[in-house]
């Protein structure tokens, strides 16, 4: 079956982000455990709870389009998470660890923001108003998480890494 229409592209991208969110759900506890800053640890734990909601919303979008929720391997998120795991390993116990974890987390957020922004617009173009609304809710949460990570970095995590 050739994939040539926007609804095909929408479905394939939905599968991609569904896989990514579930992978992120497994990575966040590791990042929280590795974080040295209590604020960063709390941010990871909060985002884990939000990510559970993101998965649920994606399941609702699958339902709206009459498809079974299923993921498709997302090489991009696999690579981004692998980089985060490298930072955890290479900088464990150093003042630079938290700055590196913020960087890795923001790479994840930026990927998600790009995916959700695209999916939201495609849902609108396909006349899937309810799906667009669900995707927009998640997009808003991802952007807020990215802003919170920036505030943590600007609030001293980067300076502590520099001063060491």
Phi and psi in degrees as GROMACS dihedral restraints (atoms count N, CA, C in turn):
[ dihedral_restraints ]
;  ai    aj    ak    al  type     phi  dphi    fc
    3     4     5     6     1   -78.5    20    10
    4     5     6     7     1   135.8    20    10
    6     7     8     9     1   -95.7    20    10
    7     8     9    10     1   109.4    20    10
    9    10    11    12     1  -136.1    20    10
   10    11    12    13     1    -7.3    20    10
   12    13    14    15     1  -110.1    20    10
   13    14    15    16     1   162.6    20    10
   15    16    17    18     1   -60.6    20    10
   16    17    18    19     1   -36.6    20    10
   18    19    20    21     1   -66.7    20    10
   19    20    21    22     1   -30.8    20    10
   21    22    23    24     1   -66.8    20    10
   22    23    24    25     1   -44.8    20    10
   24    25    26    27     1   -64.0    20    10
   25    26    27    28     1   -40.6    20    10
   27    28    29    30     1   -58.3    20    10
   28    29    30    31     1   -48.6    20    10
   30    31    32    33     1   -62.4    20    10
   31    32    33    34     1   -45.2    20    10
   33    34    35    36     1   -64.4    20    10
   34    35    36    37     1   -38.0    20    10
   36    37    38    39     1   -72.7    20    10
   37    38    39    40     1   -34.6    20    10
   39    40    41    42     1   -62.3    20    10
   40    41    42    43     1   -42.1    20    10
   42    43    44    45     1   -61.8    20    10
   43    44    45    46     1   -40.2    20    10
   45    46    47    48     1   -60.5    20    10
   46    47    48    49     1   -50.8    20    10
   48    49    50    51     1   -72.9    20    10
   49    50    51    52     1   -28.4    20    10
   51    52    53    54     1   -64.2    20    10
   52    53    54    55     1   -45.5    20    10
   54    55    56    57     1   -59.8    20    10
   55    56    57    58     1   -46.7    20    10
   57    58    59    60     1   -60.3    20    10
   58    59    60    61     1   -47.0    20    10
   60    61    62    63     1   -61.7    20    10
   61    62    63    64     1   -40.5    20    10
   63    64    65    66     1   -67.9    20    10
   64    65    66    67     1   -35.3    20    10
   66    67    68    69     1   -67.9    20    10
   67    68    69    70     1   -41.5    20    10
   69    70    71    72     1   -63.3    20    10
   70    71    72    73     1   -39.1    20    10
   72    73    74    75     1   -57.5    20    10
   73    74    75    76     1   -35.6    20    10
   75    76    77    78     1   -79.7    20    10
   76    77    78    79     1   -26.8    20    10
   78    79    80    81     1   -83.2    20    10
   79    80    81    82     1   -31.4    20    10
   81    82    83    84     1   -59.4    20    10
   82    83    84    85     1   -41.6    20    10
   84    85    86    87     1   -61.2    20    10
   85    86    87    88     1   -34.5    20    10
   87    88    89    90     1   -66.1    20    10
   88    89    90    91     1   -40.8    20    10
   90    91    92    93     1   -67.7    20    10
   91    92    93    94     1   -41.4    20    10
   93    94    95    96     1   -62.3    20    10
   94    95    96    97     1   -43.5    20    10
   96    97    98    99     1   -63.9    20    10
   97    98    99   100     1   -36.5    20    10
   99   100   101   102     1   -79.0    20    10
  100   101   102   103     1   -24.5    20    10
  102   103   104   105     1   -62.8    20    10
  103   104   105   106     1   139.2    20    10
  105   106   107   108     1   -91.7    20    10
  106   107   108   109     1   -35.4    20    10
  108   109   110   111     1   -74.8    20    10
  109   110   111   112     1   129.0    20    10
  111   112   113   114     1   -59.9    20    10
  112   113   114   115     1   -34.3    20    10
  114   115   116   117     1   -67.8    20    10
  115   116   117   118     1   -40.4    20    10
  117   118   119   120     1   -68.7    20    10
  118   119   120   121     1   -41.9    20    10
  120   121   122   123     1   -57.2    20    10
  121   122   123   124     1   -46.1    20    10
  123   124   125   126     1   -64.1    20    10
  124   125   126   127     1   -37.6    20    10
  126   127   128   129     1   -64.1    20    10
  127   128   129   130     1   -42.2    20    10
  129   130   131   132     1   -65.0    20    10
  130   131   132   133     1   -41.1    20    10
  132   133   134   135     1   -66.0    20    10
  133   134   135   136     1   -40.9    20    10
  135   136   137   138     1   -62.6    20    10
  136   137   138   139     1   -43.3    20    10
  138   139   140   141     1   -69.9    20    10
  139   140   141   142     1   -27.4    20    10
  141   142   143   144     1   -62.8    20    10
  142   143   144   145     1   -44.7    20    10
  144   145   146   147     1   -61.7    20    10
  145   146   147   148     1   -42.0    20    10
  147   148   149   150     1   -63.9    20    10
  148   149   150   151     1   -38.6    20    10
  150   151   152   153     1   -63.6    20    10
  151   152   153   154     1   -34.6    20    10
  153   154   155   156     1   -58.5    20    10
  154   155   156   157     1   -40.2    20    10
  156   157   158   159     1   -66.7    20    10
  157   158   159   160     1   -34.7    20    10
  159   160   161   162     1   -63.7    20    10
  160   161   162   163     1   -42.4    20    10
  162   163   164   165     1   -62.3    20    10
  163   164   165   166     1   -44.3    20    10
  165   166   167   168     1   -61.6    20    10
  166   167   168   169     1   -41.7    20    10
  168   169   170   171     1   -63.9    20    10
  169   170   171   172     1   -41.0    20    10
  171   172   173   174     1   -61.9    20    10
  172   173   174   175     1   -39.1    20    10
  174   175   176   177     1   -61.1    20    10
  175   176   177   178     1   -36.6    20    10
  177   178   179   180     1   -66.8    20    10
  178   179   180   181     1   -38.1    20    10
  180   181   182   183     1   -64.5    20    10
  181   182   183   184     1   -44.0    20    10
  183   184   185   186     1   -56.3    20    10
  184   185   186   187     1   -43.6    20    10
  186   187   188   189     1   -61.3    20    10
  187   188   189   190     1   -42.4    20    10
  189   190   191   192     1   -58.3    20    10
  190   191   192   193     1   -39.4    20    10
  192   193   194   195     1   -91.6    20    10
  193   194   195   196     1     4.6    20    10
  195   196   197   198     1    73.8    20    10
  196   197   198   199     1    29.7    20    10
  198   199   200   201     1  -120.3    20    10
  199   200   201   202     1   152.4    20    10
  201   202   203   204     1   -75.8    20    10
  202   203   204   205     1   133.8    20    10
  204   205   206   207     1   -61.5    20    10
  205   206   207   208     1   123.9    20    10
  207   208   209   210     1  -154.3    20    10
  208   209   210   211     1   146.5    20    10
  210   211   212   213     1   -98.7    20    10
  211   212   213   214     1   163.5    20    10
  213   214   215   216     1  -134.1    20    10
  214   215   216   217     1   134.2    20    10
  216   217   218   219     1   -47.5    20    10
  217   218   219   220     1   127.4    20    10
  219   220   221   222     1  -107.4    20    10
  220   221   222   223     1   101.4    20    10
  222   223   224   225     1   -63.0    20    10
  223   224   225   226     1   -33.4    20    10
  225   226   227   228     1   -62.1    20    10
  226   227   228   229     1   -49.6    20    10
  228   229   230   231     1   -69.9    20    10
  229   230   231   232     1   -33.3    20    10
  231   232   233   234     1   -57.5    20    10
  232   233   234   235     1   -45.5    20    10
  234   235   236   237     1   -67.8    20    10
  235   236   237   238     1   -42.8    20    10
  237   238   239   240     1   -63.8    20    10
  238   239   240   241     1   -42.5    20    10
  240   241   242   243     1   -68.1    20    10
  241   242   243   244     1   -37.9    20    10
  243   244   245   246     1   -61.2    20    10
  244   245   246   247     1   -39.0    20    10
  246   247   248   249     1   -63.4    20    10
  247   248   249   250     1   -40.7    20    10
  249   250   251   252     1   -62.3    20    10
  250   251   252   253     1   -39.6    20    10
  252   253   254   255     1   -66.5    20    10
  253   254   255   256     1   -35.4    20    10
  255   256   257   258     1   -63.5    20    10
  256   257   258   259     1   -41.9    20    10
  258   259   260   261     1   -62.0    20    10
  259   260   261   262     1   -44.4    20    10
  261   262   263   264     1   -56.3    20    10
  262   263   264   265     1   -41.7    20    10
  264   265   266   267     1   -76.3    20    10
  265   266   267   268     1   -48.7    20    10
  267   268   269   270     1   -73.2    20    10
  268   269   270   271     1   -29.0    20    10
  270   271   272   273     1  -113.5    20    10
  271   272   273   274     1    12.4    20    10
  273   274   275   276     1   -53.5    20    10
  274   275   276   277     1   131.0    20    10
  276   277   278   279     1    77.9    20    10
  277   278   279   280     1     3.5    20    10
  279   280   281   282     1  -104.9    20    10
  280   281   282   283     1   159.1    20    10
  282   283   284   285     1   -64.2    20    10
  283   284   285   286     1   -19.1    20    10
  285   286   287   288     1   -82.2    20    10
  286   287   288   289     1   -11.6    20    10
  288   289   290   291     1   -56.3    20    10
  289   290   291   292     1   -51.7    20    10
  291   292   293   294     1   -63.5    20    10
  292   293   294   295     1   -38.7    20    10
  294   295   296   297     1   -61.5    20    10
  295   296   297   298     1   -40.8    20    10
  297   298   299   300     1   -66.5    20    10
  298   299   300   301     1   -39.1    20    10
  300   301   302   303     1   -65.8    20    10
  301   302   303   304     1   -38.2    20    10
  303   304   305   306     1   -62.1    20    10
  304   305   306   307     1   -43.9    20    10
  306   307   308   309     1   -60.4    20    10
  307   308   309   310     1   -45.6    20    10
  309   310   311   312     1   -64.2    20    10
  310   311   312   313     1   -42.0    20    10
  312   313   314   315     1   -65.6    20    10
  313   314   315   316     1   -37.7    20    10
  315   316   317   318     1   -69.1    20    10
  316   317   318   319     1   -32.1    20    10
  318   319   320   321     1   -61.2    20    10
  319   320   321   322     1   -41.8    20    10
  321   322   323   324     1   -62.4    20    10
  322   323   324   325     1   -48.2    20    10
  324   325   326   327     1   -60.4    20    10
  325   326   327   328     1   -42.1    20    10
  327   328   329   330     1   -65.9    20    10
  328   329   330   331     1   -37.2    20    10
  330   331   332   333     1   -61.7    20    10
  331   332   333   334     1   -46.9    20    10
  333   334   335   336     1   -64.5    20    10
  334   335   336   337     1   -42.0    20    10
  336   337   338   339     1   -59.7    20    10
  337   338   339   340     1   -42.6    20    10
  339   340   341   342     1   -62.7    20    10
  340   341   342   343     1   -45.8    20    10
  342   343   344   345     1   -64.6    20    10
  343   344   345   346     1   -48.3    20    10
  345   346   347   348     1   -67.6    20    10
  346   347   348   349     1   -35.7    20    10
  348   349   350   351     1   -62.2    20    10
  349   350   351   352     1   -43.9    20    10
  351   352   353   354     1   -65.8    20    10
  352   353   354   355     1   -48.7    20    10
  354   355   356   357     1   -61.3    20    10
  355   356   357   358     1   -39.2    20    10
  357   358   359   360     1   -60.4    20    10
  358   359   360   361     1   -46.9    20    10
  360   361   362   363     1   -65.6    20    10
  361   362   363   364     1   -41.8    20    10
  363   364   365   366     1   -63.6    20    10
  364   365   366   367     1   -39.5    20    10
  366   367   368   369     1   -60.2    20    10
  367   368   369   370     1   -43.1    20    10
  369   370   371   372     1   -60.5    20    10
  370   371   372   373     1   -46.7    20    10
  372   373   374   375     1   -62.1    20    10
  373   374   375   376     1   -30.5    20    10
  375   376   377   378     1   -88.4    20    10
  376   377   378   379     1     1.2    20    10
  378   379   380   381     1    76.1    20    10
  379   380   381   382     1    23.4    20    10
  381   382   383   384     1   -99.8    20    10
  382   383   384   385     1    70.5    20    10
  384   385   386   387     1   -58.7    20    10
  385   386   387   388     1   -45.2    20    10
  387   388   389   390     1   -63.4    20    10
  388   389   390   391     1   -39.9    20    10
  390   391   392   393     1   -65.4    20    10
  391   392   393   394     1   -42.4    20    10
  393   394   395   396     1   -59.9    20    10
  394   395   396   397     1   -40.5    20    10
  396   397   398   399     1   -64.5    20    10
  397   398   399   400     1   -43.1    20    10
  399   400   401   402     1   -62.7    20    10
  400   401   402   403     1   -44.0    20    10
  402   403   404   405     1   -65.9    20    10
  403   404   405   406     1   -35.9    20    10
  405   406   407   408     1   -66.1    20    10
  406   407   408   409     1   -37.4    20    10
  408   409   410   411     1   -59.7    20    10
  409   410   411   412     1   -44.4    20    10
  411   412   413   414     1   -69.2    20    10
  412   413   414   415     1   -41.4    20    10
  414   415   416   417     1   -56.4    20    10
  415   416   417   418     1   -43.6    20    10
  417   418   419   420     1   -62.5    20    10
  418   419   420   421     1   -43.7    20    10
  420   421   422   423     1   -64.5    20    10
  421   422   423   424     1   -40.1    20    10
  423   424   425   426     1   -64.6    20    10
  424   425   426   427     1   -40.4    20    10
  426   427   428   429     1   -65.3    20    10
  427   428   429   430     1   -39.4    20    10
  429   430   431   432     1   -65.2    20    10
  430   431   432   433     1   -38.5    20    10
  432   433   434   435     1   -63.9    20    10
  433   434   435   436     1   -43.2    20    10
  435   436   437   438     1   -60.1    20    10
  436   437   438   439     1   -43.6    20    10
  438   439   440   441     1   -63.6    20    10
  439   440   441   442     1   -40.3    20    10
  441   442   443   444     1   -64.1    20    10
  442   443   444   445     1   -39.8    20    10
  444   445   446   447     1   -64.5    20    10
  445   446   447   448     1   -40.2    20    10
  447   448   449   450     1   -61.6    20    10
  448   449   450   451     1   -43.4    20    10
  450   451   452   453     1   -61.5    20    10
  451   452   453   454     1   -39.9    20    10
  453   454   455   456     1   -62.8    20    10
  454   455   456   457     1   -43.7    20    10
  456   457   458   459     1   -63.3    20    10
  457   458   459   460     1   -45.6    20    10
  459   460   461   462     1   -70.5    20    10
  460   461   462   463     1   -22.4    20    10
  462   463   464   465     1   -81.7    20    10
  463   464   465   466     1     6.2    20    10
  465   466   467   468     1   133.0    20    10
  466   467   468   469     1   -17.2    20    10
  468   469   470   471     1   -59.8    20    10
  469   470   471   472     1   -42.8    20    10
  471   472   473   474     1   -68.3    20    10
  472   473   474   475     1   -38.7    20    10
  474   475   476   477     1   -66.1    20    10
  475   476   477   478     1   -38.9    20    10
  477   478   479   480     1   -63.3    20    10
  478   479   480   481     1   -37.6    20    10
  480   481   482   483     1   -67.5    20    10
  481   482   483   484     1   -35.7    20    10
  483   484   485   486     1   -71.9    20    10
  484   485   486   487     1   -38.5    20    10
  486   487   488   489     1   -73.8    20    10
  487   488   489   490     1   -18.5    20    10
